[in-house]
């Protein structure tokens, strides 16, 4: 077992990037390209070579805005409508304007995208107005290609260090971060002029319906650490009541239809084999119709592929079973299921925070700046709706460039040494106990409570009771949780992040007294959408040690939305012809 040894080291840099998945490496790469003389550190609690949501590769880009297939204006409008109008368009439009150049750069890195016989990008259609899906035949090379670029630019990589808290200066600006070695618990204090958070989604918020602690749709290492760090640093977090909820393969939690099977002709059906939603693009309203069908006499819901040609199904399998989820083929084999012979059961799986698939994240502007000076965020934890992998790449690049430019203008901020000592005490507390509750039990209980009390459809009395139950678990976490080695110490820190996210989910959900985003924020006792009072962001932050939630107006649209277009995603159900 990994022994716990106390000690600490202090280093300094210009730009600190936390998270080595998708957005983080691109942010570090672009920061270093901006100024090769800068000291850029990339911090990762696992290993940059194999970390993040794309550790095993990716099947394709879900939101590629490529000339000839879609325009930035078209895409911005699409995302605004899909997000129920609650969208600051500036970061979305910036992404849409820059993502094609990012695709070209990734292509030069050696990440190949599917092309037509004419050599054009082979873009598929899933969304309403435009075509955005770009398959990746060798998506398993993404991490390798990224790592090569990091080494070429001489970015300093610190693997096996988990960031626990951000350091703040006298005026509240960011001054760096505190991290702990996941193998021996040695502390690392990193002073920095700017910090970019790229720690991914809060994927371990709810418990999967399969019952497996690690059987999550998201990368299982993504425990909401970035969300928690941003909160404790005083940054605003946007629309945390808008959960990520996906239609996934039952008991497996792998992706089902929208972006892989959909372009090939697969679709979602009820138990009668009939399609009931017009578009399988993940949105809150689609999930609402999915839920309605499950609750009706026509459930369960299935992924239908058995009507397709065998060669087409083989193409789908090549993506789903080799790149997207290598274990999925074995899962179906053990179940005795074959796409060619029967439909595959789907269900609603765990809830989480992820701007990549919904809207919940650390609030950022078009330059990836948070509400705290010197702090940036990108990827699945930044509030750019429906960001996905290409958004992580593109917005990571934006964050890296702007953070590096800002770092050139300022001196290294001071920090309070007492802040470090207090954090050491907090982190090491579980290791000081001889006996107690192991972190996996704390985590399981927290996530069980999230499902029992916070999962849609939401009920006010249940959520209030859930907050009380979570407070009881927090008391156990702070006073009775035990860590017997460095690995369990890391798990205890993850458990603390998960319960922070659970508290934020409850507070945000109680604050917005309406229903919005379809199933994502469906409140039983406030069933109607209320644009007069709630057409706004909810911003949650920490103030004087307390969690507060406030309204923030939606910024004026860059791309106008016609009144007739605003409700496009409300009309997902297929209507019977007269």
Secondary structure, DSSP 4 states (H G I P E B T S, - for coil): -PPP---EEEEEEEEEEE--SSHHHHHHHHHHHH-TTS-EEEEESS-GGG-STTTT--SEESS---TTT--HHHHHHHHHHHTTT---HHHHHHHHHHHHHHHHHHHHHT----B-TTSSB-EE--SSSS--EEE-TTGGGHHHHHHHHHHHTT-EEEETEEEEEEEE-TTS-EEEEEEEETTT--EEEEEEEEEEE----BTTSSPPTT--TT--SS-TT-BSHHHHHHHHTT--EE-TTS-B--EEETTT--B-STTTTGGGT-EEE-TTS-B-BS--S--HHHHHHHHHHHHSTT-SEEEE-TTS-HHHHHHHHHIIIIII-TTHHHHHHHHT--TTTS-EEEEE---BB-TTTSS-EE---TT-B-SSTTEEE-GGGBS-SS-HHHHHHHHHHHHHHHHHHHHTTSPPPP--HHHHHHHHHHHHGGGG-SS-EEHHHHHHHHHHHIIIIISSSB-HHHHHHHHHHHHHHHHHHHHTEE-SSHHHHHHHHHHHHHHHHHHHHHHHHHH--S-BTGGGB-BTTB-S--HHHH-EEEEEEEETTEEEEEEEEPPPPSS---TTTTTGGG--BPPPP-
